[in-house]
């Protein structure tokens, strides 16, 4: 294997909450938490995300209700327009945290103006918003703080009437009730993202605190014919589906997204991790790995590979 046929992780340093979206134009669009602004990267390949064309596409007005702590941005293409969902607050505590929406109707989301569509009116404060599109219906998933004395956040789902408007009641899909979801001093379920394959929908979420070495990924599974608004449609896996590797020196594996290789033949997971137990969260870096599928049709994410492990580049790259 030629030297340039491989790469090593991490692929983007100091990049937490990574989101990668592969569009029909052949480009990868990458976002991560930058705190004070939203930055969008456009790249022709996955391993070169750090070298892609970067642009600050949104800087909030100072001292506004959504001007601080811009976290976990996601770019989606819905109804022939681009939308970005991101968390923000007024600089205070969790009670002011909301998910905000921006819109862009240009073919290239690095062109044109991003329009403020508002903050989603979730029943409880929250973060980490994402969208599921099924059977001509949009669903919004997020991590809501709720009013529970025994845990910090849980994952909820709501219907949407359009990409910036919620409707009806919310349904609680998963709360951090298991011991591995309560590491680091708080019980947390956050960062929901969906994956569809083999007639099923998999909801992958992050559990425990992001600063804990035991930050890990959990999973809910639903039959594609079922109603995602019904809690009983989803079955929770009792153990993490992706977690730290002490042997490989990769810790706090979580807040992920999914994408495909350039030729669409391979599935890849994108996630952040820390290099050591107790490492400062500013050292969270973006990593990518190819993943496979188990005989029962569920995803097999394997174990996180260490920084010296040469991985084969995505097929078609």
Sine and cosine of phi, psi and omega as CSV:
sin_phi,cos_phi,sin_psi,cos_psi,sin_omega,cos_omega
0.00,0.00,0.79,-0.62,-0.01,-1.00
-0.91,0.41,0.46,-0.89,-0.06,-1.00
-0.84,0.55,-0.65,0.76,-0.08,-1.00
-0.99,0.12,0.10,0.99,0.11,-0.99
-1.00,0.03,-0.01,1.00,-0.02,-1.00
-0.80,-0.60,0.25,-0.97,0.08,-1.00
-0.55,-0.84,0.22,-0.98,0.09,-1.00
-0.80,-0.60,0.50,-0.86,0.10,-1.00
-1.00,0.08,0.34,-0.94,-0.11,0.99
-0.97,0.25,0.38,-0.93,-0.01,-1.00
-0.99,-0.11,-0.38,0.93,0.10,-0.99
-0.70,-0.72,0.87,-0.48,0.01,-1.00
-0.97,0.24,0.44,-0.90,0.07,-1.00
0.73,0.68,0.82,0.57,-0.03,-1.00
-0.64,-0.77,1.00,-0.07,-0.02,-1.00
-1.00,-0.02,0.35,-0.94,0.07,-1.00
0.83,0.56,0.80,0.60,-0.12,-0.99
-0.95,0.30,0.68,-0.73,0.07,-1.00
-0.80,-0.60,0.81,-0.59,0.05,-1.00
-0.83,-0.55,0.78,-0.62,0.05,-1.00
-0.83,-0.56,0.85,-0.52,0.05,-1.00
-1.00,-0.08,0.88,-0.47,-0.08,-1.00
-0.99,-0.11,0.19,-0.98,0.02,-1.00
-0.93,0.37,-0.22,0.98,0.06,-1.00
-0.99,0.16,0.00,1.00,0.04,-1.00
1.00,0.01,-0.07,1.00,-0.01,-1.00
-0.99,-0.10,0.45,-0.90,0.18,-0.98
-0.99,-0.15,0.70,-0.71,0.05,-1.00
-0.91,-0.41,0.83,-0.56,-0.15,-0.99
-0.85,-0.52,0.71,-0.71,0.09,-1.00
-0.68,-0.73,0.46,-0.89,0.09,-1.00
-0.47,-0.88,0.14,-0.99,-0.03,-1.00
-0.94,0.33,0.83,-0.55,0.06,-1.00
-0.89,-0.46,-0.15,0.99,0.15,-0.99
1.00,0.06,-0.88,0.48,-0.09,-1.00
-0.97,-0.26,-0.07,1.00,-0.08,-1.00
-0.35,-0.94,0.17,-0.99,0.09,-1.00
-0.93,-0.36,0.80,-0.60,0.01,-1.00
-0.89,-0.46,0.73,-0.68,0.02,-1.00
-0.90,-0.44,0.74,-0.67,0.03,-1.00
-0.90,-0.44,0.68,-0.73,0.05,-1.00
-0.89,-0.46,0.81,-0.59,-0.09,-1.00
-0.67,-0.74,0.52,-0.85,0.05,-1.00
-0.99,0.13,-0.26,0.97,0.01,-1.00
-0.60,-0.80,0.19,-0.98,-0.07,-1.00
-0.98,0.19,-0.71,0.70,-0.09,-1.00
-0.95,0.32,-0.26,0.96,-0.02,-1.00
-0.98,-0.22,0.40,0.92,-0.03,-1.00
-0.84,0.55,-0.59,0.81,-0.03,-1.00
-0.91,0.42,-0.44,0.90,-0.03,-1.00
-0.99,-0.17,0.05,1.00,-0.03,-1.00
-0.92,0.38,0.16,-0.99,0.04,-1.00
-0.95,0.30,0.88,-0.48,-0.06,-1.00
-0.96,-0.28,0.56,-0.83,0.05,-1.00
-0.48,-0.87,0.74,-0.67,0.15,-0.99
-0.97,0.23,0.91,-0.42,-0.10,-0.99
-0.97,-0.23,-0.14,0.99,0.01,-1.00
-0.39,-0.92,0.82,-0.58,0.16,-0.99
-0.81,-0.58,0.89,-0.46,-0.11,-0.99
-0.94,0.35,0.39,-0.92,0.12,-0.99
-0.90,0.44,0.58,-0.81,-0.03,-1.00
-0.93,0.36,0.57,-0.82,0.13,-0.99
0.92,0.40,0.31,0.95,0.05,-1.00
-1.00,0.05,0.10,-0.99,-0.02,-1.00
-0.92,0.39,-0.32,0.95,-0.02,-1.00
-0.79,-0.61,0.65,0.76,-0.11,-0.99
-0.98,-0.19,-0.11,0.99,-0.11,-0.99
-0.81,-0.58,0.38,-0.93,0.12,-0.99
0.79,0.61,0.82,0.57,0.07,-1.00
-0.97,0.26,0.94,-0.35,-0.13,-0.99
-0.85,-0.53,0.41,-0.91,0.26,-0.96
0.73,0.68,0.81,0.58,0.03,-1.00
-0.96,0.29,0.60,-0.80,0.07,-1.00
-0.76,-0.65,0.71,-0.70,0.09,-1.00
-0.97,-0.23,0.75,-0.66,0.00,-1.00
-0.78,-0.63,0.46,-0.89,0.09,-1.00
-0.92,-0.40,0.94,-0.34,-0.11,-0.99
-0.73,-0.69,0.73,-0.69,0.05,-1.00
0.79,0.61,0.65,0.76,0.07,-1.00
0.91,0.42,0.41,0.91,0.11,-0.99
-0.67,-0.75,0.35,-0.94,0.06,-1.00
-1.00,-0.03,0.64,-0.77,0.09,-1.00
-0.73,-0.68,0.63,-0.78,0.12,-0.99
-0.88,-0.47,0.77,-0.64,0.07,-1.00
-0.94,-0.35,0.79,-0.62,0.01,-1.00
-0.55,-0.84,0.40,-0.92,0.02,-1.00
-1.00,-0.03,0.61,-0.79,0.08,-1.00
-0.42,-0.91,0.31,-0.95,0.12,-0.99
-0.53,-0.85,-0.15,-0.99,-0.08,-1.00
-1.00,-0.06,0.18,0.98,-0.04,-1.00
0.99,-0.13,-0.15,0.99,0.01,-1.00
-1.00,0.00,-0.65,-0.76,-0.08,-1.00
-1.00,-0.04,-0.20,-0.98,-0.08,-1.00
-0.89,0.45,-0.46,0.89,-0.11,-0.99
-0.91,0.42,-0.32,0.95,0.00,-1.00
-0.99,-0.16,0.08,1.00,-0.08,-1.00
-0.99,0.16,0.76,-0.65,0.02,-1.00
-0.65,-0.76,0.26,-0.96,0.10,-1.00
-0.98,-0.19,0.82,-0.58,-0.06,-1.00
-0.97,-0.26,0.36,-0.93,-0.08,-1.00
-0.77,-0.63,0.72,-0.69,0.12,-0.99
-0.87,-0.50,0.46,-0.89,-0.03,-1.00
-0.75,-0.66,0.59,-0.81,0.07,-1.00
-0.59,-0.81,0.80,-0.60,-0.06,-1.00
-0.98,-0.18,0.13,0.99,0.02,-1.00
-0.99,0.17,0.45,-0.89,0.01,-1.00
-0.89,0.45,-0.67,0.74,0.05,-1.00
-0.98,-0.18,0.90,-0.43,-0.09,-1.00
-0.93,0.37,-0.13,0.99,0.11,-0.99
-1.00,0.10,-0.16,0.99,0.08,-1.00
-0.99,-0.15,0.23,-0.97,0.11,-0.99
0.94,0.33,-0.05,-1.00,-0.05,-1.00
-0.98,-0.21,0.60,-0.80,0.15,-0.99
-1.00,-0.01,0.78,-0.63,-0.06,-1.00
-0.98,-0.21,0.74,-0.67,0.05,-1.00
-0.95,0.31,0.85,-0.52,0.02,-1.00
-0.97,-0.25,-0.10,1.00,0.08,-1.00
0.91,-0.41,0.03,-1.00,0.09,-1.00
-0.98,-0.18,0.73,-0.68,-0.01,-1.00
-0.92,0.40,0.70,-0.71,-0.08,-1.00
-1.00,0.04,0.95,0.33,0.05,-1.00
-0.96,0.29,0.53,-0.85,-0.02,-1.00
-0.88,0.48,-0.46,0.89,0.04,-1.00
-0.75,-0.66,0.40,-0.92,0.08,-1.00
-0.86,0.51,0.45,-0.89,-0.02,-1.00
-0.15,-0.99,-0.12,-0.99,-0.06,-1.00
-0.45,-0.89,0.06,-1.00,0.13,-0.99
0.87,0.49,0.82,0.57,0.01,-1.00
-0.98,0.18,0.59,-0.80,0.09,-1.00
-0.56,-0.83,0.23,-0.97,-0.07,-1.00
-0.82,-0.57,0.69,-0.72,0.11,-0.99
-0.91,-0.41,0.80,-0.60,0.01,-1.00
-0.94,-0.34,0.92,-0.38,-0.01,-1.00
-0.67,-0.74,0.75,-0.66,0.11,-0.99
0.76,0.65,0.77,0.64,0.03,-1.00
0.89,0.46,0.32,0.95,0.04,-1.00
-0.82,-0.57,0.70,-0.71,0.10,-1.00
-1.00,-0.08,0.69,-0.73,0.07,-1.00
-0.84,-0.54,0.62,-0.78,0.02,-1.00
-0.95,-0.32,0.77,-0.64,0.06,-1.00
-0.88,-0.48,0.63,-0.78,0.01,-1.00
-0.40,-0.92,0.21,-0.98,0.08,-1.00
-0.99,-0.13,0.93,-0.38,-0.04,-1.00
-0.98,-0.22,0.58,-0.82,-0.03,-1.00
-0.98,0.22,-0.54,0.84,0.05,-1.00
0.89,0.46,-0.34,-0.94,-0.02,-1.00
-0.71,-0.71,0.80,0.60,-0.11,-0.99
-0.94,-0.35,0.82,-0.58,-0.03,-1.00
-0.94,0.34,-0.37,0.93,-0.13,-0.99
-0.99,-0.16,-0.08,1.00,0.10,-1.00
-0.46,-0.89,0.32,-0.95,-0.10,-0.99
-0.99,0.10,-0.77,0.64,-0.02,-1.00
-0.53,-0.85,0.44,-0.90,0.01,-1.00
-0.69,-0.72,0.30,-0.96,-0.05,-1.00
-0.99,-0.14,0.80,-0.60,-0.01,-1.00
-0.88,-0.48,0.34,-0.94,0.09,-1.00
-0.76,-0.65,0.59,-0.81,0.07,-1.00
-0.64,-0.76,0.38,-0.93,0.13,-0.99
-0.99,0.13,0.42,-0.91,0.05,-1.00
-0.84,-0.54,0.63,-0.78,0.11,-0.99
-1.00,0.02,-0.41,0.91,0.14,-0.99
-0.36,-0.93,0.06,-1.00,-0.12,-0.99
-0.90,0.44,-0.14,0.99,0.00,-1.00
-0.80,-0.60,0.21,0.98,-0.05,-1.00
-0.72,-0.70,0.79,-0.62,0.04,-1.00
-0.99,-0.11,0.41,-0.91,0.03,-1.00
-0.58,-0.82,0.52,-0.86,0.10,-0.99
0.97,0.23,-0.22,-0.97,-0.04,-1.00
-1.00,0.09,0.31,-0.95,0.11,-0.99
-0.98,-0.19,0.41,-0.91,0.03,-1.00
-0.88,-0.48,0.74,-0.67,0.09,-1.00
-0.98,0.20,0.85,-0.53,-0.03,-1.00
-0.98,-0.18,-0.65,0.76,0.04,-1.00
-0.47,-0.88,0.72,-0.70,0.11,-0.99
-0.87,-0.49,0.45,-0.90,-0.06,-1.00
-0.98,0.20,0.99,0.11,-0.06,-1.00
-0.98,-0.20,-0.22,0.98,-0.05,-1.00
-0.99,-0.11,0.44,-0.90,-0.12,-0.99
-0.87,0.50,-0.63,0.78,-0.03,-1.00
-0.95,0.31,-0.15,0.99,0.06,-1.00
-1.00,-0.07,0.07,1.00,-0.12,-0.99
-0.84,-0.54,0.41,0.91,-0.06,-1.00
-1.00,0.09,0.51,-0.86,0.05,-1.00
1.00,-0.01,0.13,0.99,0.09,-1.00
0.98,-0.19,-0.10,1.00,0.06,-1.00
-0.59,-0.80,0.49,-0.87,0.08,-1.00
-1.00,-0.08,0.89,-0.45,-0.17,-0.98
-0.71,-0.71,0.74,-0.68,0.33,-0.94
-0.85,-0.53,0.84,-0.55,-0.07,-1.00
-0.46,-0.89,-0.07,-1.00,0.11,-0.99
0.83,0.56,0.71,0.71,-0.02,-1.00
-0.91,0.42,0.59,-0.81,0.10,-1.00
-0.48,-0.88,0.55,-0.84,-0.07,-1.00
-0.93,-0.38,0.45,-0.90,-0.01,-1.00
-0.64,-0.76,0.76,-0.65,-0.06,-1.00
-0.87,-0.50,0.75,-0.66,0.00,-1.00
-0.17,-0.99,0.50,-0.87,0.14,-0.99
0.84,0.54,0.58,0.81,0.05,-1.00
0.97,0.24,0.23,0.97,-0.02,-1.00
-0.73,-0.68,0.36,-0.93,0.11,-0.99
-0.92,-0.40,0.79,-0.61,0.04,-1.00
-0.94,-0.33,0.82,-0.57,0.07,-1.00
-0.98,-0.22,0.93,-0.36,0.02,-1.00
-0.99,-0.14,0.71,-0.70,-0.02,-1.00
-0.68,-0.73,0.30,-0.95,0.02,-1.00
-0.98,-0.19,0.62,-0.78,-0.07,-1.00
-0.77,-0.64,0.48,-0.88,-0.11,-0.99
0.97,0.26,-0.05,-1.00,-0.06,-1.00
-0.99,0.13,0.56,-0.83,-0.05,-1.00
-0.91,0.41,-0.35,0.94,0.02,-1.00
-1.00,0.01,-0.13,0.99,0.02,-1.00
-0.99,0.14,0.61,-0.79,0.06,-1.00
-0.90,0.43,-0.29,0.96,-0.04,-1.00
-0.99,-0.12,0.19,0.98,0.17,-0.99
-0.80,0.60,0.81,-0.59,-0.14,-0.99
-0.54,-0.84,0.17,-0.99,0.00,-1.00
-0.98,-0.22,0.73,-0.69,0.13,-0.99
-0.93,-0.36,0.08,-1.00,-0.09,-1.00
-0.53,-0.85,0.67,-0.74,0.23,-0.97
-0.92,-0.39,0.53,-0.85,-0.01,-1.00
-0.79,-0.61,0.69,-0.73,0.01,-1.00
-0.70,-0.72,0.62,-0.79,0.15,-0.99
-0.93,0.36,0.67,-0.74,-0.08,-1.00
-0.88,0.48,-0.40,0.92,0.00,-1.00
-0.99,0.13,-0.17,0.98,-0.07,-1.00
-0.99,0.15,0.14,-0.99,0.02,-1.00
-1.00,-0.07,0.91,-0.41,-0.04,-1.00
-0.91,0.42,-0.27,0.96,0.01,-1.00
-0.98,0.20,-0.19,0.98,0.01,-1.00
-0.99,-0.12,0.84,-0.54,-0.02,-1.00
-0.85,0.53,-0.57,0.82,-0.04,-1.00
-0.95,0.31,-0.17,0.99,0.08,-1.00
-0.95,0.32,-0.34,0.94,-0.12,-0.99
-0.96,-0.27,0.66,-0.75,0.07,-1.00
-0.91,-0.41,0.80,-0.60,-0.06,-1.00
-1.00,-0.03,0.73,-0.68,0.12,-0.99
-0.98,0.19,0.74,-0.67,-0.18,-0.98
-0.98,0.18,-0.25,0.97,0.01,-1.00
-0.87,-0.49,0.37,-0.93,0.08,-1.00
-0.87,0.49,0.56,-0.83,0.06,-1.00
-0.99,-0.13,-0.14,0.99,0.06,-1.00
-0.35,-0.94,0.76,-0.65,-0.09,-1.00
-0.47,-0.88,0.04,-1.00,-0.05,-1.00
-0.85,0.53,0.38,-0.93,0.17,-0.98
-0.80,-0.60,0.96,-0.27,0.04,-1.00
-0.89,0.46,-0.66,0.75,-0.02,-1.00
-0.87,0.50,-0.62,0.79,-0.04,-1.00
-1.00,-0.06,-0.05,1.00,0.06,-1.00
0.95,0.32,0.58,0.81,0.02,-1.00
-0.83,-0.56,0.85,-0.53,-0.12,-0.99
-0.79,-0.61,0.33,-0.94,0.10,-0.99
0.83,0.56,0.77,0.64,-0.04,-1.00
-0.98,0.19,0.90,-0.43,0.00,-1.00
-0.10,-1.00,-0.27,-0.96,-0.07,-1.00
0.64,0.77,0.97,0.24,-0.20,-0.98
-0.94,-0.34,0.14,-0.99,0.22,-0.98
-0.63,-0.77,0.11,-0.99,-0.01,-1.00
-0.81,-0.59,0.52,-0.85,0.06,-1.00
-0.45,-0.89,-0.03,-1.00,-0.02,-1.00
-0.88,-0.47,0.35,-0.94,0.13,-0.99
-0.92,0.40,0.28,-0.96,-0.01,-1.00
-0.82,0.58,-0.54,0.84,0.00,-1.00
-1.00,-0.04,0.13,0.99,0.04,-1.00
0.91,0.41,0.25,0.97,-0.05,-1.00
-1.00,-0.04,-0.28,0.96,-0.07,-1.00
-0.82,-0.57,0.53,-0.85,0.09,-1.00
-0.99,-0.16,0.69,-0.72,-0.02,-1.00
-0.77,-0.63,0.65,-0.76,0.12,-0.99
-0.98,-0.22,0.67,-0.74,0.04,-1.00
-0.90,-0.43,0.78,-0.63,-0.07,-1.00
-0.46,-0.89,0.26,-0.97,0.13,-0.99
-0.95,-0.30,0.38,-0.92,0.01,-1.00
-0.44,-0.90,0.24,-0.97,0.06,-1.00
-0.94,-0.33,0.45,-0.89,-0.06,-1.00
-0.99,0.10,-0.17,0.99,-0.05,-1.00
-0.32,-0.95,0.42,-0.91,0.09,-1.00
-0.88,0.48,0.71,-0.70,0.04,-1.00
0.98,0.21,0.09,1.00,0.03,-1.00
-0.90,0.43,0.55,-0.84,0.01,-1.00
-0.88,0.47,0.61,-0.80,-0.04,-1.00
-0.90,0.44,-0.28,0.96,0.07,-1.00
-0.92,0.40,-0.26,0.97,0.02,-1.00
-1.00,-0.03,0.08,1.00,0.09,-1.00
-0.87,0.49,0.79,-0.62,-0.07,-1.00
-0.80,-0.60,0.47,-0.88,-0.03,-1.00
-0.99,0.11,0.75,-0.66,-0.01,-1.00
-0.77,-0.63,0.44,-0.90,0.05,-1.00
-0.72,-0.69,0.55,-0.83,0.08,-1.00
-0.53,-0.85,0.56,-0.83,0.15,-0.99
-0.96,0.27,0.58,-0.81,0.08,-1.00
-0.75,-0.66,0.31,-0.95,-0.05,-1.00
-0.87,-0.49,-0.31,-0.95,-0.08,-1.00
-0.73,-0.69,0.67,-0.74,0.02,-1.00
-0.97,0.24,0.33,-0.95,0.04,-1.00
-0.83,0.56,-0.47,0.88,-0.01,-1.00
-1.00,0.09,0.10,0.99,0.08,-1.00
1.00,0.01,0.06,1.00,0.04,-1.00
-1.00,-0.05,0.42,-0.91,-0.01,-1.00
-0.94,0.34,0.57,-0.82,0.06,-1.00
-0.88,-0.47,0.98,-0.18,-0.08,-1.00
-0.99,0.10,-0.17,0.98,0.04,-1.00
0.93,0.37,-0.52,-0.85,0.03,-1.00
-0.85,-0.53,0.47,-0.88,0.01,-1.00
-0.94,0.35,0.75,-0.66,0.02,-1.00
-0.99,0.13,0.53,-0.85,-0.02,-1.00
-0.97,0.25,0.12,-0.99,-0.11,-0.99
-0.92,0.38,-0.33,0.94,-0.03,-1.00
-0.98,-0.17,-0.01,1.00,-0.05,-1.00
-0.99,0.14,0.88,-0.47,0.02,-1.00
-0.97,0.23,0.88,-0.48,0.01,-1.00
-0.96,-0.27,0.59,-0.81,0.03,-1.00
-0.95,0.32,0.69,-0.72,-0.02,-1.00
-0.90,0.43,0.41,-0.91,0.03,-1.00
-0.82,0.57,0.60,-0.80,-0.05,-1.00
-0.90,0.43,0.68,-0.73,-0.05,-1.00
1.00,-0.05,-0.15,0.99,0.00,-1.00
-1.00,0.10,0.00,0.00,0.00,0.00
